[in-house]
Amino acid sequence: MEALKLLFGTDIGLLSVFTVVFATGTVVFIYGYARRKMEEDGKNAVKNAIKK
């Protein structure tokens, strides 16, 4: 319980929470972006292979 008080009750604790949330959000965004680009690239590769 004391750890949660320190985590959410101090400036450094709140900064730590923000950092973890921001880093996790960044990872999720980059994963989604890369996945969309890979699918798009795969579709383009199939289209280009059919044209040849």
N, C-alpha and C positions, 0 to 999 in steps of 0.2 A: 504494500500500500504506500509505503514511503517513497518507493521508486516512482510510482505514478504521480505522486505529488510533486516530486522533483522534475519529472518529465514535462508535465503540463503546467507547472507553477513557476518555472523559472524561464528567463529569456533564452538561455542556452538549451534548455529542454525543448522549448517550442521551436527553436531554430533547428534542432536535431530532427524533430518530427517533420517539419517542413522539408528538410533536405531529403529525408527518406521518401516522403510522398512525391516530391519533385523527381527524384531519380527513378522511382518506380514508374511514374507517368511517362518519363522520357523513354524508358525501355519499352513500354507498351506501345508508344507511338512509333518508335523506330521499327519494332517488330511488325506492326501492321503496315507501315509504309513499305518496308522491304518485301513483305509477302505480296502486297498488291503489285509492286513492280515486277516481281518474279512471275506472277501469273500473267501480267500484261506481256512480258517478254516471251513467255512460253507461247502465248496466242500468236504473237507476231512471228515467232520462229515457224510455227505451223503454217501460217499464211504464206510466208516467204518460201517454204519448202514446196507448197502446192503450186505456186507460180512458176517454179523452175521446171 
